[in-house]
Amino acid sequence: SDDGKLRNLIPRIDDIVSKRSEYINKGTQEIIRSSRSKVSLLLPILLVALAMVVFLIPEVDIIYKAAASLALIVTSIFVFIHGSKARNNVQMPVDDDPYEKDLISLMNEIGIRHQNVDSDIHRLMQIRTDLENIDSMNRRCTELKLSCVEAEKDYIGFLSKFGGKNGYDLAIKNSSNVKVIESNIQLLRNNLVRSGFDPDRPLPEIQYIDIDTTRQSDISSELGSLDERMKSILDTSELDRLIDTSYTLSSKKGCTLRDSAVLLLSSIIVQNACSDLYEDVHPGVISTADRYLGMMTGDRYRIDTDPRRTDIAVISDEGTKGSKQWSSGLRAQVLLSLKLAIAKEMGNGEIPVILDDVLLPFDSQRKIGACKALAQLSEEMQILMFTCDDAVMHICESLDNTNTIRLD
């Protein structure tokens, strides 16, 4: 039914529901009256039956038969009076009951089929309850809408502190960038500490370098000459161009001098850092590379650790071989040993080593020795080797201390 129509019928619904108890009491009184009528009819029936028994028995005294006749007369009078009252108290048909007629009319207006009084009353009460629930939900919806408006105002007020939504998004982005920068700064400090430098130690003093000002003097002389010529020339466009050129050259000279100073200072810092680093690491690198080369070649070749040598040489049963005497396979083994040793000594075994098809120059035997050596070295540091060589893949799969992954 229409919601507005139901609300207009609420007074009638309340009236019908409130008269239900009166209707129930009325039905109860009718039932009691009917019961009393039945009981009152039972006594005359008994008296008639008793009189008939007296008349049917011949031996009964005439006095008793007279009493029975009197009882029949009294019973007839009682039945007549009772029948008159019953005719006066005839109940009106159920369909003519005003309460039920109002109930049926109301149910028809609502659009619900009439069943019985109790069922209809129950449905009317349910409709009344549903309407109250709808009103409650409407009030709740209104409160929620007001809350949404207040929340929208608070949201706009919050964003106004940042100049709007774009300003808030920019603040979030800047906050994320600050975190990234702080993380990078911390990472840089940690790397400097691992390299043996003190990040809090100030940089060395800048040494000023004498710069040749000959070119500057020549330009100054040229400017003076141009100034003299300017006085004798009416058209100064060429002079203006030359002046602009001189200013440009002067500016470039200053930028060049600054860049040169920065590069020179950077070169000095890097050279000093490398010198300090390799003085500490170089002996360990040679020793570690010698051990790695022995593992790869089955101790057939070892690196010559004689400090008097200025180049790298290997020792074998055939004697000492300089770098120019190495075969391509031996050269690849020595270079791989040195790379692994540098990674091990500089990273203290904490930095993983990534190798990409480094065994391509190796023959079959050297590949087997290299893979076995790398498997042993993986106990000291993590080694990640990528290869497209099926032979290397099969060798690694046959070793115990390896984990192979095929990428399709």
C-alpha positions as CSV (number, residue, x, y, z in Angstrom):
1,S,0.0,0.0,0.0
2,D,1.0,3.6,-0.4
3,D,2.9,4.9,2.6
4,G,0.9,8.1,2.7
5,K,-2.4,6.2,2.5
6,L,-1.4,4.0,5.4
7,R,-0.4,7.0,7.5
8,N,-3.9,8.5,6.9
9,L,-5.4,5.3,8.1
10,I,-3.4,5.1,11.4
11,P,-6.3,6.6,13.5
12,R,-8.7,4.0,12.2
13,I,-6.1,1.2,12.8
14,D,-5.6,2.4,16.4
15,D,-9.4,2.6,16.9
16,I,-9.9,-1.0,15.6
17,V,-7.1,-2.4,17.6
18,S,-8.2,-0.7,20.8
19,K,-11.8,-2.1,20.4
20,R,-10.5,-5.7,20.1
21,S,-10.8,-6.4,23.8
22,E,-14.4,-5.1,23.8
23,Y,-15.2,-7.4,20.9
24,I,-13.6,-10.4,22.7
25,N,-15.6,-9.6,25.9
26,K,-18.8,-9.4,23.9
27,G,-18.2,-12.9,22.4
28,T,-17.4,-14.3,25.8
29,Q,-20.7,-13.1,27.3
30,E,-22.6,-14.6,24.4
31,I,-21.0,-18.0,25.0
32,I,-21.8,-17.8,28.8
33,R,-25.5,-16.8,28.0
34,S,-25.8,-19.8,25.6
35,S,-24.3,-22.1,28.2
36,R,-26.8,-20.9,30.9
37,S,-29.7,-21.4,28.5
38,K,-28.7,-25.0,27.9
39,V,-28.4,-25.7,31.6
40,S,-31.8,-24.1,32.3
41,L,-33.5,-26.3,29.6
42,L,-32.0,-29.5,31.2
43,L,-34.2,-29.2,34.4
44,P,-37.6,-29.2,32.5
45,I,-36.5,-32.1,30.5
46,L,-35.7,-34.1,33.6
47,L,-39.1,-33.2,35.1
48,V,-40.9,-34.3,31.9
49,A,-39.0,-37.6,32.0
50,L,-39.9,-38.1,35.7
51,A,-43.6,-37.4,35.0
52,M,-43.7,-39.9,32.1
53,V,-42.2,-42.6,34.3
54,V,-44.9,-41.9,37.0
55,F,-47.7,-42.1,34.4
56,L,-46.4,-45.3,32.9
57,I,-46.3,-47.2,36.2
58,P,-49.8,-48.4,37.2
59,E,-49.1,-49.1,40.8
60,V,-48.2,-45.4,41.5
61,D,-50.5,-43.6,43.9
62,I,-52.9,-41.0,42.4
63,I,-51.2,-38.3,44.4
64,Y,-47.9,-38.9,42.6
65,K,-49.7,-38.8,39.3
66,A,-51.3,-35.5,40.2
67,A,-47.8,-34.1,41.2
68,A,-46.5,-35.3,37.9
69,S,-49.3,-33.5,36.1
70,L,-48.5,-30.4,38.0
71,A,-44.8,-30.8,37.0
72,L,-45.8,-31.1,33.3
73,I,-47.8,-27.9,33.5
74,V,-45.0,-26.0,35.2
75,T,-42.5,-27.3,32.7
76,S,-44.7,-26.1,29.8
77,I,-45.0,-22.7,31.3
78,F,-41.2,-22.5,31.8
79,V,-40.5,-23.6,28.2
80,F,-42.9,-21.0,26.9
81,I,-41.3,-18.2,28.9
82,H,-37.7,-19.3,28.0
83,G,-38.6,-19.5,24.3
84,S,-39.9,-16.0,24.3
85,K,-36.7,-14.7,25.9
86,A,-34.6,-16.6,23.4
87,R,-36.5,-15.1,20.5
88,N,-36.0,-11.6,22.0
89,N,-32.2,-12.3,22.4
90,V,-31.5,-13.6,18.9
91,Q,-28.0,-12.7,18.0
92,M,-27.4,-10.7,14.9
93,P,-25.4,-12.6,12.2
94,V,-21.6,-12.4,12.3
95,D,-21.5,-10.5,9.1
96,D,-23.8,-7.7,10.6
97,D,-21.4,-7.1,13.6
98,P,-20.4,-3.4,13.4
99,Y,-16.8,-4.2,14.6
100,E,-16.2,-6.8,12.0
101,K,-17.8,-4.7,9.3
102,D,-15.4,-1.8,10.2
103,L,-12.5,-4.3,10.2
104,I,-13.3,-5.7,6.8
105,S,-13.8,-2.3,5.3
106,L,-10.4,-1.2,6.7
107,M,-8.7,-4.3,5.3
108,N,-10.2,-3.6,1.9
109,E,-9.0,0.0,1.9
110,I,-5.5,-1.2,2.9
111,G,-5.6,-3.8,0.1
112,I,-5.3,-6.9,2.3
113,R,-7.7,-9.9,2.0
114,H,-9.9,-10.4,5.1
115,Q,-9.3,-13.8,6.9
116,N,-10.5,-13.6,10.5
117,V,-10.6,-11.1,13.3
118,D,-7.5,-12.3,15.1
119,S,-5.4,-12.6,11.9
120,D,-6.5,-9.2,10.7
121,I,-5.8,-7.6,14.0
122,H,-2.3,-9.1,14.1
123,R,-1.6,-7.8,10.6
124,L,-2.9,-4.4,11.5
125,M,-0.6,-4.3,14.5
126,Q,2.3,-5.4,12.3
127,I,1.5,-2.6,9.9
128,R,1.5,-0.1,12.8
129,T,4.8,-1.5,14.0
130,D,6.3,-1.3,10.5
131,L,5.2,2.3,10.1
132,E,6.8,3.2,13.4
133,N,10.0,1.4,12.3
134,I,9.9,3.4,9.0
135,D,9.5,6.7,11.0
136,S,12.5,5.6,13.2
137,M,14.6,4.8,10.1
138,N,13.6,8.1,8.5
139,R,14.7,10.0,11.6
140,R,18.0,8.0,11.6
141,C,18.5,8.7,7.9
142,T,18.0,12.4,8.6
143,E,20.5,12.3,11.5
144,L,23.0,10.4,9.2
145,K,22.6,13.0,6.5
146,L,23.3,15.8,9.0
147,S,26.3,13.8,10.2
148,C,27.5,13.5,6.6
149,V,27.2,17.2,6.1
150,E,29.2,17.9,9.3
151,A,31.8,15.4,8.2
152,E,32.0,17.0,4.8
153,K,32.5,20.4,6.5
154,D,35.3,18.9,8.8
155,Y,36.9,17.3,5.7
156,I,36.9,20.6,3.8
157,G,38.2,22.4,6.9
158,F,41.0,19.8,7.2
159,L,42.0,20.2,3.6
160,S,41.9,24.0,3.8
161,K,45.0,23.8,6.1
162,F,46.9,22.4,3.1
163,G,45.3,24.7,0.5
164,G,42.9,22.1,-0.8
165,K,43.0,18.5,-2.0
166,N,46.0,19.1,-4.3
167,G,47.9,20.7,-1.5
168,Y,47.2,17.7,0.8
169,D,48.3,15.2,-1.9
170,L,51.5,17.3,-2.4
171,A,52.1,17.2,1.4
172,I,51.8,13.4,1.4
173,K,54.1,13.1,-1.6
174,N,56.7,15.4,0.1
175,S,56.5,13.4,3.3
176,S,57.2,10.2,1.3
177,N,60.1,11.9,-0.4
178,V,61.6,13.0,2.9
179,K,61.5,9.4,4.1
180,V,63.2,8.2,1.0
181,I,65.9,10.9,1.3
182,E,66.5,10.1,4.9
183,S,66.7,6.4,4.0
184,N,69.3,7.2,1.3
185,I,71.3,9.3,3.7
186,Q,71.4,6.5,6.2
187,L,72.4,4.0,3.5
188,L,75.2,6.4,2.3
189,R,76.5,6.8,5.9
190,N,76.5,3.0,6.4
191,N,78.4,2.5,3.2
192,L,81.0,5.1,4.2
193,V,81.4,3.4,7.6
194,R,81.9,0.0,5.9
195,S,84.5,1.5,3.7
196,G,86.5,2.8,6.7
197,F,85.5,6.5,6.5
198,D,84.0,8.6,9.2
199,P,80.9,10.4,7.8
200,D,81.0,12.9,10.6
201,R,84.6,13.9,9.9
202,P,84.9,17.2,8.0
203,L,86.4,17.2,4.5
204,P,90.0,18.2,4.2
205,E,90.8,21.9,3.6
206,I,90.6,23.1,0.0
207,Q,94.0,23.9,-1.4
208,Y,93.9,26.9,-3.7
209,I,95.5,26.3,-7.1
210,D,97.3,29.1,-9.0
211,I,95.5,29.6,-12.2
212,D,97.1,31.0,-15.4
213,T,95.5,34.4,-16.1
214,T,97.2,34.9,-19.4
215,R,94.1,34.3,-21.3
216,Q,92.2,36.7,-19.1
217,S,94.9,39.3,-19.6
218,D,94.7,38.8,-23.4
219,I,90.9,39.3,-23.2
220,S,91.4,42.4,-21.2
221,S,93.8,43.8,-23.8
222,E,91.4,42.9,-26.5
223,L,88.6,44.7,-24.7
224,G,90.8,47.8,-24.4
225,S,91.6,47.7,-28.1
226,L,87.9,47.3,-28.9
227,D,87.1,50.2,-26.7
228,E,89.4,52.5,-28.7
229,R,87.9,51.3,-31.9
230,M,84.4,51.9,-30.6
231,K,85.1,55.6,-30.2
232,S,86.0,55.9,-33.9
233,I,83.1,53.8,-35.3
234,L,79.6,55.2,-35.4
235,D,77.9,51.9,-35.9
236,T,78.4,50.1,-32.5
237,S,76.5,46.9,-33.4
238,E,79.7,44.9,-34.0
239,L,81.1,46.4,-30.8
240,D,78.0,45.3,-28.8
241,R,78.3,41.8,-30.3
242,L,82.0,41.7,-29.2
243,I,81.1,42.9,-25.8
244,D,78.4,40.3,-25.4
245,T,80.9,37.7,-26.6
246,S,83.5,38.9,-24.0
247,Y,80.9,38.7,-21.2
248,T,79.9,35.2,-22.3
249,L,83.5,34.1,-22.4
250,S,84.1,35.6,-19.0
251,S,81.1,33.7,-17.6
252,K,82.2,30.5,-19.2
253,K,85.7,31.0,-17.9
254,G,84.4,31.3,-14.3
255,C,82.2,28.2,-14.7
256,T,85.1,26.3,-16.2
257,L,87.4,27.3,-13.4
258,R,84.8,26.2,-10.8
259,D,84.2,22.9,-12.5
260,S,87.9,22.3,-12.8
261,A,88.4,23.0,-9.1
262,V,85.6,20.6,-8.2
263,L,86.9,17.8,-10.4
264,L,90.4,18.3,-9.2
265,L,89.3,18.1,-5.6
266,S,87.1,15.1,-6.3
267,S,90.0,13.3,-8.0
268,I,92.3,13.9,-5.0
269,I,89.6,12.6,-2.6
270,V,89.0,9.5,-4.7
271,Q,92.7,8.8,-5.1
272,N,93.3,9.1,-1.4
273,A,90.3,6.8,-0.6
274,C,91.4,4.2,-3.2
275,S,95.0,4.3,-1.9
276,D,93.9,3.8,1.7
277,L,91.4,1.1,0.6
278,Y,93.7,-1.0,-1.6
279,E,96.6,-0.7,1.0
280,D,94.3,-2.6,3.4
281,V,92.6,-4.9,1.0
282,H,95.4,-5.8,-1.5
283,P,97.2,-8.5,0.5
284,G,94.0,-10.2,1.4
285,V,92.7,-10.1,-2.2
286,I,95.9,-11.8,-3.5
287,S,95.8,-14.5,-0.8
288,T,92.1,-15.2,-1.4
289,A,92.5,-15.2,-5.2
290,D,95.3,-17.7,-4.8
291,R,93.0,-20.0,-2.8
292,Y,90.1,-19.6,-5.3
293,L,92.4,-20.3,-8.3
294,G,93.7,-23.5,-6.6
295,M,90.1,-24.6,-6.0
296,M,89.2,-24.1,-9.7
297,T,92.3,-25.8,-11.1
298,G,92.6,-28.6,-8.6
299,D,95.8,-26.9,-7.2
300,R,97.4,-27.1,-10.6
301,Y,97.8,-23.3,-10.8
302,R,98.5,-20.9,-7.9
303,I,99.0,-17.1,-7.9
304,D,102.5,-16.0,-7.3
305,T,102.3,-14.0,-4.0
306,D,105.9,-12.6,-4.2
307,P,105.6,-9.0,-3.2
308,R,108.5,-8.0,-5.4
309,R,106.5,-8.7,-8.5
310,T,104.7,-5.7,-10.0
311,D,102.4,-7.8,-12.2
312,I,100.2,-10.9,-11.6
313,A,101.8,-14.3,-12.3
314,V,100.8,-17.9,-11.8
315,I,102.9,-20.8,-10.6
316,S,102.5,-24.4,-11.9
317,D,104.6,-27.5,-12.3
318,E,105.9,-25.9,-15.5
319,G,107.2,-22.8,-13.7
320,T,106.0,-19.2,-13.3
321,K,103.9,-17.7,-16.1
322,G,103.4,-14.0,-16.6
323,S,100.1,-12.6,-17.9
324,K,101.3,-12.7,-21.5
325,Q,102.0,-16.4,-21.3
326,W,98.5,-17.4,-20.2
327,S,96.0,-19.2,-22.4
328,S,92.5,-17.8,-22.8
329,G,91.1,-20.4,-20.4
330,L,93.7,-19.8,-17.7
331,R,93.2,-16.0,-18.1
332,A,89.5,-16.4,-17.6
333,Q,90.1,-18.5,-14.4
334,V,92.6,-16.0,-13.0
335,L,90.3,-13.0,-13.7
336,L,87.3,-14.8,-12.1
337,S,89.4,-15.7,-9.0
338,L,90.5,-12.1,-8.7
339,K,86.9,-10.8,-9.0
340,L,85.6,-13.2,-6.4
341,A,88.5,-12.4,-4.1
342,I,87.8,-8.6,-4.4
343,A,84.1,-9.1,-3.7
344,K,85.0,-11.3,-0.7
345,E,87.5,-9.0,0.9
346,M,85.7,-5.7,0.2
347,G,82.3,-7.1,1.2
348,N,83.5,-9.3,4.1
349,G,81.3,-12.0,2.6
350,E,78.1,-10.1,3.3
351,I,77.5,-8.8,-0.2
352,P,76.1,-11.3,-2.7
353,V,78.1,-11.9,-6.0
354,I,76.1,-11.9,-9.3
355,L,77.8,-13.7,-12.2
356,D,76.4,-13.6,-15.8
357,D,77.7,-16.4,-18.1
358,V,81.3,-16.0,-16.8
359,L,82.1,-19.6,-17.7
360,L,81.7,-19.1,-21.5
361,P,85.5,-19.0,-22.2
362,F,86.0,-22.2,-20.1
363,D,86.4,-25.6,-21.7
364,S,84.5,-28.6,-20.3
365,Q,87.1,-29.5,-17.6
366,R,87.5,-25.9,-16.5
367,K,83.7,-25.5,-16.3
368,I,83.5,-28.5,-13.9
369,G,86.3,-27.2,-11.7
370,A,84.8,-23.7,-11.7
371,C,81.4,-24.9,-10.7
372,K,82.8,-27.1,-7.9
373,A,84.8,-24.1,-6.7
374,L,81.8,-21.8,-6.8
375,A,79.8,-24.4,-4.9
376,Q,82.4,-24.4,-2.1
377,L,82.7,-20.6,-2.2
378,S,78.9,-20.3,-1.6
379,E,79.6,-21.4,2.0
380,E,81.5,-18.2,2.5
381,M,79.2,-15.8,0.5
382,Q,76.1,-15.9,-1.6
383,I,76.7,-16.4,-5.3
384,L,74.0,-15.9,-7.9
385,M,75.1,-17.2,-11.4
386,F,73.0,-16.8,-14.5
387,T,73.8,-18.9,-17.6
388,C,72.4,-19.9,-20.9
389,D,74.8,-22.8,-21.2
390,D,73.0,-26.2,-20.7
391,A,76.4,-27.8,-19.8
392,V,76.9,-25.5,-16.9
393,M,73.3,-26.1,-15.8
394,H,73.8,-29.9,-15.8
395,I,77.1,-29.5,-13.8
396,C,75.4,-27.3,-11.2
397,E,72.4,-29.7,-10.9
398,S,74.8,-32.6,-10.2
399,L,76.4,-30.7,-7.2
400,D,75.0,-31.0,-3.7
401,N,75.6,-27.5,-2.4
402,T,73.7,-25.7,-5.2
403,N,70.1,-24.6,-5.9
404,T,69.2,-24.4,-9.6
405,I,66.2,-22.6,-11.1
406,R,65.2,-22.8,-14.7
407,L,63.5,-19.7,-16.1
408,D,61.1,-20.5,-19.0
